């Protein structure tokens, strides 16, 4: 049994290179054989990428999150394209819309999001999509702008009805579940996870955020991913190894990774 953590903010867990490597090694001991490193901006991407350049278990996404909409950085579009050519960079992101935090204004967020969707399509890469209280606009934009390689709605927070629209409209868009699906009051999320076509599901920790209920009170880490996988397997009344192996395969397909 192997796991692939599809969304880890390694740079936010710790900015020290040795500490980052220790987290990765401990994760490997818990059968986390691969993880996707996510950074909110290009400065953080450069730092984490250079720290972990020789770590074959870590893949990378490059992009500018909605939190950076006011200051995405000079020549950010060119820099994304340049960094996308680096070894083990497999996605653009995270990008998307966040109307909860109200970063900048909606139009600026939308412009930043659409431009990165276009870049991902040009680069033939999938996109990692952040959605917080912006589902209507996300769906509307993806209708015409989802890259050919598709992508993933990370840390899913909508209901089953929304998921059905996503699944019916896009056959190359995946839905990722984080530790919050394990919470006692997360009935809506659990309904979605129960009904989801298994072949369109992936999992993540969203470390250092969204720790699962099994590790409540702790700072989230990629090596806590098995608790979420076990919860989802039990929810779907599946053998945990069978479930984990399918999710792992889905994630390889999502990010076009060959083993």
BELWO-V538514 format. One record per pair of residues at least 4 apart in sequence whose ideal C-beta (glycine too) atoms are under 6 Angstrom apart, sorted by sequence separation. I is the first residue (numbers start at 1). J is the second residue. If there is no record, write none. Layout:
I/J ; I/J
//
This chain:
11/15 ; 45/49 ; 64/68 ; 68/72 ; 72/76 ; 75/79 ; 104/108 ; 131/135 ; 134/138 ; 141/145 ; 142/146 ; 158/162 ; 164/168 ; 165/169 ; 177/181 ; 186/190 ; 206/210 ; 211/215 ; 220/224 ; 226/230 ; 238/242 ; 240/244 ; 14/19 ; 27/32 ; 39/44 ; 84/89 ; 98/103 ; 104/109 ; 120/125 ; 181/186 ; 196/201 ; 233/238 ; 238/243 ; 252/257 ; 14/20 ; 39/45 ; 52/58 ; 180/186 ; 120/127 ; 131/138 ; 166/173 ; 211/218 ; 233/240 ; 64/72 ; 181/189 ; 39/48 ; 211/220 ; 215/224 ; 10/20 ; 13/23 ; 210/220 ; 230/240 ; 233/243 ; 37/48 ; 49/60 ; 208/219 ; 209/220 ; 64/76 ; 97/109 ; 163/175 ; 181/193 ; 208/220 ; 207/220 ; 214/227 ; 207/221 ; 205/220 ; 207/222 ; 212/227 ; 229/244 ; 97/113 ; 177/193 ; 212/228 ; 45/62 ; 96/113 ; 205/222 ; 62/80 ; 95/113 ; 156/175 ; 127/147 ; 205/225 ; 37/58 ; 62/83 ; 95/116 ; 156/177 ; 62/84 ; 129/151 ; 131/153 ; 150/172 ; 151/173 ; 152/174 ; 153/175 ; 154/176 ; 34/57 ; 35/58 ; 36/59 ; 37/60 ; 38/61 ; 41/64 ; 126/149 ; 135/158 ; 150/173 ; 155/178 ; 92/116 ; 125/149 ; 126/150 ; 127/151 ; 128/152 ; 129/153 ; 146/170 ; 152/176 ; 36/61 ; 40/65 ; 124/149 ; 126/151 ; 203/228 ; 121/147 ; 128/154 ; 174/200 ; 176/202 ; 177/203 ; 178/204 ; 203/229 ; 5/32 ; 8/35 ; 10/37 ; 40/67 ; 41/68 ; 62/89 ; 92/119 ; 120/147 ; 121/148 ; 135/162 ; 3/31 ; 11/39 ; 40/68 ; 60/88 ; 92/120 ; 117/145 ; 174/202 ; 176/204 ; 178/206 ; 2/31 ; 3/32 ; 8/37 ; 9/38 ; 59/88 ; 60/89 ; 63/92 ; 65/94 ; 159/188 ; 163/192 ; 1/31 ; 4/34 ; 5/35 ; 6/36 ; 61/91 ; 63/93 ; 66/96 ; 180/210 ; 182/212 ; 183/213 ; 2/33 ; 7/38 ; 20/51 ; 24/55 ; 42/73 ; 59/90 ; 63/94 ; 66/97 ; 114/145 ; 160/191 ; 179/210 ; 182/213 ; 61/93 ; 63/95 ; 66/98 ; 100/132 ; 160/192 ; 178/210 ; 179/211 ; 11/44 ; 92/125 ; 96/129 ; 100/133 ; 179/212 ; 17/51 ; 69/103 ; 70/104 ; 91/125 ; 93/127 ; 94/128 ; 96/130 ; 98/132 ; 99/133 ; 69/104 ; 91/126 ; 92/127 ; 93/128 ; 96/131 ; 99/134 ; 160/195 ; 67/103 ; 94/130 ; 11/48 ; 42/79 ; 66/103 ; 91/128 ; 97/134 ; 10/48 ; 69/108 ; 80/119 ; 84/123 ; 193/232 ; 69/109 ; 97/137 ; 97/138 ; 194/235 ; 193/235 ; 66/109 ; 69/112 ; 203/247 ; 202/247 ; 198/246 ; 202/250 ; 179/228 ; 182/231 ; 202/251 ; 155/206 ; 63/116 ; 38/94 ; 61/128 ; 174/254 ; 152/254 ; 7/154 ; 91/255 ; 90/255 ; 6/176 ; 35/222 ; 32/222 ; 30/223 ; 32/225 ; 13/207 ; 13/208 ; 27/222 ; 6/202 ; 12/208 ; 27/223 ; 30/226 ; 7/204 ; 26/223 ; 6/204 ; 5/204 ; 7/206 ; 8/207 ; 5/205 ; 8/222 ; 5/222 ; 5/225 ; 3/225 ; 1/241 ; 1/244 ; 4/248 ; 6/251 ; 2/248 ; 4/251
//
